[in-house]
Amino acid sequence: MEIVKQLSYIPLFEGLEQRHLEHLAAIVAKRKYRRGETIFSEGAEANGFYIITSGKVKIFKTAPDGKEQILHIFGMGEPFGEVPVFTGRSYPANAEALSDASTFFFPRNAFIGLIKQDPSLALNMLSVLSMRLKRFAALIEDLSLKEVPGRLAAYLLYLSQQNRNARDLTLDISKTQLAAILGTIPETLSRILSRMTYEGIIESDERHHIRIKDRKALELLADGNKIVR
């Protein structure tokens, strides 16, 4: 019953009937990973998907020259590895525990079997996957069309929106990891943070705390405008 209760709090399964949660609880497996441990590798068979119950997981691709591009960092309650489970294809990227992490693992065959029995089980997942697709489309646009200051501004606004438009943010990843997400290097990221602080757009400190002081300027920067003061 404890697993059923935990599942009921996960956005992917929000609103499901008790019987659905009980069916899911019957097939789920708990898996734990140490920081830096590989969860799955790009090209591996997609034999199931995961939901994080504690810790953080990074999804990334590695270029032939060894350069790492972080696609996303997921935290508690978020699913990952779910798309190839439905398509029957291999995992399109790597997944690694960014910290000690615990997950629920849903085997592909068992999960597909539940959906065949009751298709309504998939409705919530479709909504979540649609939002995920929208976020990845925005990420691709940011990386391909915007300069690094615009990418950073868009990322900070995204974090703010995730926290009900909060002004005070805490980056729970390192500058190296954030730079990888934004497609730049830590030195460039530090210079841009310093410049945005100097211009009065944000306040930042070495403890990864950021305060948005001028949201309008941040929005203009995210849209590709240069701020002149």
C-alpha angles and dihedrals in degrees: 000000000000091000090049089054092049092049091052090062095053112101092221090064099031113141096017118143120255092253091056092051091049091052090051092048089055093061103034123107125200115231129182129199134191122231109282094017117137114241095184137340131229110272095023118131111273098232096160147339134251140224119199116234095176137000130019136285128199124213113205147155127222122219121221089257090057096255112146123221113194110213098185145340116222128199140188116331095014124121126223136180091031102120099065089046089067096040094047091232134123125275108280095210143016126273123205133173107252089193134000101305141187123204144180110233120205114197111228100230094047093046094048087050091057092050091051089054093048117012092189087076089073098054096085091047091053090056093049093045091051091055090047090053091050091052093049091048089054090048092053090049092050094049095046104037109025131072117239095264089055092048091051093047091050091049093051091049089050091053090048092051090049087057098047094271092305118181094209116068135178119207104218092190131068124261088249091057093044090050089053091052091051094045097244140095128269093248092056091046091052091051092051092048089050091049093049089049092049090051091052096244095119142000118225138176139188092265091070093254116143129184120196106225100170112029094174091056090047090052091050090050091049089053091057099262122138115233114228118189 
